[in-house]
Amino acid sequence: PAVLVTVIIIAYPILMGIDISLQNVKIAQVGAERLPWTLANYEEMLTSSEFWQAVWVTIKLVIVVTVLCTVIGMSTALLVNQRFRGRTVARLLIALPWAIPAVVAAVVWWWIFDSNFGLRNWLLVQIGILDAPMAWLSSTWGAFVVVTVVLVWKGYPFIAIMLLAGLQAIPEELYEAAKIDGASSWAIFLYIQLPKMRGVLTIAVLLRWMDSFLIYAEPFALTGGGPGNTTTFLSIYLVKLATMQFDLGPAAAFSLIYFLIILLFSFAFYQALLNVGRGETE
């Protein structure tokens, strides 16, 4: 039964997608005659400037979001791992951005960056950084910055929570021995905390990296992929092909290419897990 369910839910849609990707299908029609197989959809996709633009924008976003989420998540985990009054409340607040639905978060940030009534413009004008309100979502680099800020704000709690769990697993005796030897906070981080969290950090970063390829709701709700194609990521490009332009053949071809890209990262994630397991065993 498990194999049958897997075939129905996973294998059949993949085979159907391969079949559609090899045909010139615009809109799915029940009972329509089968079209001859062709590689035109893949050729069109690989020679499309819009496709490579989406690839470049996605790579930039994934790298920037992953790096910033890792740095901010690590800093936050180290901060809330300290003993201070209200630490429990602070730990709960860390998970708040992660728990907010994506569309709700996007709408809130859209109002924050609004050119006429946004809080961000008001603050920047008040402290003298801007002379006049800026249209963040209408400018090329401004829209990318806004999308990046929202995704980092939404994504760093996951890494922070993962790393906090790793910090909690470090024996207290190691800290006591380091303090007796006169180790500084930086030395404790480099030689105790970072090596002990290597496995958790690898898993958290790889998961954040892979999840960044699937992001859709926040950038689409904020910019719709604009202005131009500056925030049209691969996920948005795929949805536009399938549901707005009704190019089902190229959309199926692109989805398979996208599937292979994610599959490669999944394989890398699996190998990293195996390496982490071997390291812990040794």
URLINLIN-V362225 format. One record per residue. N is the residue number from 1. RES is the residue in three letters. PSI is psi as a letter, one per 20 degrees, with the letter a starting at -180 (NA if undefined). OMEGA is omega in whole degrees, -180 to 180 (* if undefined). D_CENTER is the distance of its C-alpha to the mean C-alpha in Angstrom with 2 decimals. Layout:
# URLINLIN-V362225
n->{N | N}
res->{RES | RES}
psi->{PSI | PSI}
omega->{OMEGA | OMEGA}
d_center->{D_CENTER | D_CENTER}
This chain:
# URLINLIN-V362225
n->{1 | 2 | 3 | 4 | 5 | 6 | 7 | 8 | 9 | 10 | 11 | 12 | 13 | 14 | 15 | 16 | 17 | 18 | 19 | 20 | 21 | 22 | 23 | 24 | 25 | 26 | 27 | 28 | 29 | 30 | 31 | 32 | 33 | 34 | 35 | 36 | 37 | 38 | 39 | 40 | 41 | 42 | 43 | 44 | 45 | 46 | 47 | 48 | 49 | 50 | 51 | 52 | 53 | 54 | 55 | 56 | 57 | 58 | 59 | 60 | 61 | 62 | 63 | 64 | 65 | 66 | 67 | 68 | 69 | 70 | 71 | 72 | 73 | 74 | 75 | 76 | 77 | 78 | 79 | 80 | 81 | 82 | 83 | 84 | 85 | 86 | 87 | 88 | 89 | 90 | 91 | 92 | 93 | 94 | 95 | 96 | 97 | 98 | 99 | 100 | 101 | 102 | 103 | 104 | 105 | 106 | 107 | 108 | 109 | 110 | 111 | 112 | 113 | 114 | 115 | 116 | 117 | 118 | 119 | 120 | 121 | 122 | 123 | 124 | 125 | 126 | 127 | 128 | 129 | 130 | 131 | 132 | 133 | 134 | 135 | 136 | 137 | 138 | 139 | 140 | 141 | 142 | 143 | 144 | 145 | 146 | 147 | 148 | 149 | 150 | 151 | 152 | 153 | 154 | 155 | 156 | 157 | 158 | 159 | 160 | 161 | 162 | 163 | 164 | 165 | 166 | 167 | 168 | 169 | 170 | 171 | 172 | 173 | 174 | 175 | 176 | 177 | 178 | 179 | 180 | 181 | 182 | 183 | 184 | 185 | 186 | 187 | 188 | 189 | 190 | 191 | 192 | 193 | 194 | 195 | 196 | 197 | 198 | 199 | 200 | 201 | 202 | 203 | 204 | 205 | 206 | 207 | 208 | 209 | 210 | 211 | 212 | 213 | 214 | 215 | 216 | 217 | 218 | 219 | 220 | 221 | 222 | 223 | 224 | 225 | 226 | 227 | 228 | 229 | 230 | 231 | 232 | 233 | 234 | 235 | 236 | 237 | 238 | 239 | 240 | 241 | 242 | 243 | 244 | 245 | 246 | 247 | 248 | 249 | 250 | 251 | 252 | 253 | 254 | 255 | 256 | 257 | 258 | 259 | 260 | 261 | 262 | 263 | 264 | 265 | 266 | 267 | 268 | 269 | 270 | 271 | 272 | 273 | 274 | 275 | 276 | 277 | 278 | 279 | 280 | 281 | 282}
res->{PRO | ALA | VAL | LEU | VAL | THR | VAL | ILE | ILE | ILE | ALA | TYR | PRO | ILE | LEU | MET | GLY | ILE | ASP | ILE | SER | LEU | GLN | ASN | VAL | LYS | ILE | ALA | GLN | VAL | GLY | ALA | GLU | ARG | LEU | PRO | TRP | THR | LEU | ALA | ASN | TYR | GLU | GLU | MET | LEU | THR | SER | SER | GLU | PHE | TRP | GLN | ALA | VAL | TRP | VAL | THR | ILE | LYS | LEU | VAL | ILE | VAL | VAL | THR | VAL | LEU | CYS | THR | VAL | ILE | GLY | MET | SER | THR | ALA | LEU | LEU | VAL | ASN | GLN | ARG | PHE | ARG | GLY | ARG | THR | VAL | ALA | ARG | LEU | LEU | ILE | ALA | LEU | PRO | TRP | ALA | ILE | PRO | ALA | VAL | VAL | ALA | ALA | VAL | VAL | TRP | TRP | TRP | ILE | PHE | ASP | SER | ASN | PHE | GLY | LEU | ARG | ASN | TRP | LEU | LEU | VAL | GLN | ILE | GLY | ILE | LEU | ASP | ALA | PRO | MET | ALA | TRP | LEU | SER | SER | THR | TRP | GLY | ALA | PHE | VAL | VAL | VAL | THR | VAL | VAL | LEU | VAL | TRP | LYS | GLY | TYR | PRO | PHE | ILE | ALA | ILE | MET | LEU | LEU | ALA | GLY | LEU | GLN | ALA | ILE | PRO | GLU | GLU | LEU | TYR | GLU | ALA | ALA | LYS | ILE | ASP | GLY | ALA | SER | SER | TRP | ALA | ILE | PHE | LEU | TYR | ILE | GLN | LEU | PRO | LYS | MET | ARG | GLY | VAL | LEU | THR | ILE | ALA | VAL | LEU | LEU | ARG | TRP | MET | ASP | SER | PHE | LEU | ILE | TYR | ALA | GLU | PRO | PHE | ALA | LEU | THR | GLY | GLY | GLY | PRO | GLY | ASN | THR | THR | THR | PHE | LEU | SER | ILE | TYR | LEU | VAL | LYS | LEU | ALA | THR | MET | GLN | PHE | ASP | LEU | GLY | PRO | ALA | ALA | ALA | PHE | SER | LEU | ILE | TYR | PHE | LEU | ILE | ILE | LEU | LEU | PHE | SER | PHE | ALA | PHE | TYR | GLN | ALA | LEU | LEU | ASN | VAL | GLY | ARG | GLY | GLU | THR | GLU}
psi->{h | g | g | g | g | g | g | g | h | g | g | g | h | g | h | h | h | g | g | h | i | j | q | m | p | g | p | p | p | p | j | q | q | q | q | q | q | q | j | h | g | h | g | g | g | i | j | p | h | h | g | h | g | h | g | g | h | g | g | g | g | g | g | g | g | g | g | g | h | g | g | h | g | g | g | g | g | h | g | i | i | r | o | r | p | j | h | g | g | h | h | h | h | h | i | g | h | h | h | p | q | g | h | g | g | g | g | g | h | g | h | h | j | p | h | g | j | q | h | g | g | g | g | h | g | h | i | j | h | q | h | q | q | q | n | g | i | i | q | g | h | g | g | h | g | g | g | g | g | g | h | g | h | h | h | h | h | g | h | g | g | g | h | h | h | h | h | h | i | p | q | h | h | g | g | g | h | g | h | h | i | k | q | r | h | h | h | g | g | h | i | g | g | g | h | h | j | g | g | g | g | g | g | g | g | g | g | h | g | g | h | h | h | j | p | g | g | g | h | h | h | g | i | j | i | a | q | c | k | h | k | n | r | h | g | h | g | g | h | g | g | g | i | g | i | k | n | h | g | h | g | g | g | g | h | g | g | g | g | h | g | h | h | g | h | h | g | h | g | g | h | h | g | g | h | g | g | g | g | h | g | NA}
omega->{-180 | 178 | 180 | 178 | 179 | 179 | -177 | -173 | -173 | -172 | -177 | 177 | 179 | 179 | 177 | 177 | 177 | 180 | -180 | -179 | -180 | 179 | 178 | -176 | 177 | 179 | -179 | 180 | 179 | 178 | 180 | 179 | 178 | 178 | 180 | 179 | 178 | 177 | -176 | -179 | 179 | 177 | 178 | -178 | -176 | 178 | -178 | 178 | 179 | 179 | -178 | 173 | 178 | 178 | -178 | 180 | 180 | 179 | 178 | -178 | -177 | -179 | -177 | -178 | -179 | -179 | -178 | 178 | 180 | -179 | -179 | 179 | 178 | -180 | 180 | 179 | 179 | -178 | -176 | 174 | 178 | 178 | 177 | -179 | -179 | -178 | -180 | 179 | 179 | 179 | 177 | -179 | 179 | -176 | -176 | 179 | -180 | -176 | -179 | 177 | -172 | -177 | 178 | 179 | -180 | -180 | 179 | 179 | 176 | 177 | 179 | -179 | 179 | -174 | -177 | -174 | -174 | 178 | -178 | 179 | -180 | 180 | -178 | 177 | -178 | -178 | 172 | 179 | 176 | 176 | -179 | 179 | -178 | 177 | -174 | -173 | 180 | 180 | -175 | -177 | 180 | 179 | 179 | 179 | -179 | 180 | 180 | 180 | -178 | -178 | 176 | 178 | -178 | -171 | -175 | 179 | 180 | 179 | -180 | -179 | 179 | -178 | 176 | 176 | 177 | 178 | -179 | -178 | -180 | -179 | -179 | -179 | 179 | 178 | -179 | 178 | 180 | 180 | 178 | 179 | 178 | -179 | 177 | 179 | 179 | 178 | 178 | 180 | -175 | -170 | 178 | -173 | -177 | 177 | -179 | -179 | -175 | -179 | -180 | -180 | 179 | -180 | -177 | -179 | 180 | 177 | 178 | 179 | -179 | -179 | 180 | 178 | -174 | -177 | -179 | -168 | -175 | -179 | -180 | 179 | -178 | -171 | -175 | -178 | -177 | -5 | -173 | 176 | -173 | 177 | 175 | 179 | -176 | 180 | 179 | 179 | 180 | -179 | 179 | 179 | -172 | -170 | -179 | 178 | 179 | 174 | -173 | 178 | 176 | 179 | 178 | 178 | 180 | -180 | 178 | 176 | 178 | 178 | 180 | 178 | 180 | 179 | 178 | 178 | 176 | 178 | 177 | 178 | 179 | 178 | 178 | 177 | 179 | 180 | 178 | 179 | 178 | -180 | 180 | 179 | 180 | *}
d_center->{34.12 | 30.73 | 30.93 | 32.07 | 29.20 | 26.70 | 28.53 | 28.60 | 25.00 | 23.25 | 25.84 | 27.58 | 24.65 | 23.57 | 27.21 | 27.56 | 24.57 | 26.20 | 29.46 | 28.20 | 26.43 | 29.88 | 31.62 | 31.94 | 30.82 | 30.22 | 30.55 | 30.97 | 34.60 | 36.25 | 39.22 | 38.59 | 39.96 | 37.76 | 37.08 | 37.59 | 34.69 | 33.49 | 30.84 | 30.84 | 27.43 | 25.84 | 28.03 | 27.08 | 23.36 | 23.70 | 26.09 | 24.24 | 23.38 | 20.87 | 18.98 | 18.94 | 18.06 | 14.90 | 14.23 | 14.97 | 12.91 | 9.73 | 10.74 | 11.43 | 8.25 | 6.28 | 9.37 | 9.93 | 6.87 | 7.25 | 10.95 | 11.29 | 9.51 | 11.78 | 14.77 | 14.68 | 13.94 | 16.78 | 19.04 | 18.64 | 19.37 | 22.38 | 23.57 | 23.67 | 25.15 | 28.25 | 31.14 | 31.69 | 32.85 | 30.20 | 27.78 | 27.19 | 26.38 | 24.00 | 22.10 | 21.96 | 20.74 | 17.73 | 16.34 | 17.22 | 14.08 | 12.14 | 15.12 | 15.44 | 14.67 | 12.00 | 14.89 | 17.10 | 14.83 | 14.42 | 18.23 | 19.04 | 17.18 | 18.79 | 22.09 | 21.45 | 20.94 | 23.69 | 26.23 | 29.25 | 28.55 | 25.34 | 25.62 | 23.77 | 26.40 | 29.19 | 28.28 | 27.92 | 31.22 | 32.97 | 32.24 | 33.17 | 30.00 | 30.20 | 33.54 | 32.36 | 29.35 | 26.63 | 25.00 | 21.39 | 19.94 | 22.75 | 22.44 | 20.45 | 18.98 | 19.05 | 16.74 | 14.09 | 14.73 | 14.54 | 11.17 | 9.87 | 11.96 | 10.84 | 7.07 | 8.50 | 11.15 | 9.26 | 7.10 | 10.00 | 12.39 | 10.99 | 11.72 | 14.83 | 16.17 | 15.78 | 17.53 | 20.04 | 21.04 | 21.56 | 23.66 | 25.71 | 26.65 | 28.30 | 32.08 | 33.77 | 36.56 | 34.48 | 33.98 | 37.68 | 38.76 | 36.64 | 38.12 | 41.60 | 41.05 | 40.06 | 36.42 | 34.41 | 31.05 | 29.42 | 31.34 | 30.35 | 26.65 | 27.11 | 29.57 | 28.92 | 25.55 | 23.34 | 25.20 | 25.26 | 21.50 | 20.73 | 19.98 | 17.79 | 15.91 | 15.40 | 14.11 | 11.71 | 10.27 | 10.19 | 8.54 | 5.65 | 5.94 | 6.52 | 4.19 | 1.87 | 5.58 | 6.40 | 5.44 | 9.13 | 11.09 | 10.41 | 11.02 | 13.70 | 15.40 | 15.49 | 16.65 | 16.95 | 15.79 | 18.55 | 20.63 | 21.56 | 18.58 | 16.94 | 13.77 | 14.19 | 11.13 | 11.91 | 11.09 | 13.31 | 15.79 | 16.25 | 16.98 | 19.34 | 21.17 | 21.77 | 22.47 | 23.71 | 25.45 | 26.38 | 26.09 | 25.48 | 26.61 | 24.25 | 21.38 | 22.27 | 22.56 | 19.18 | 17.60 | 19.43 | 18.28 | 14.63 | 15.60 | 17.22 | 14.33 | 12.16 | 15.49 | 16.02 | 12.93 | 14.07 | 17.45 | 16.41 | 14.83 | 18.16 | 20.22 | 18.60 | 19.48 | 22.95 | 23.40 | 22.46 | 24.93 | 27.59 | 27.21 | 27.70 | 30.62 | 32.25}
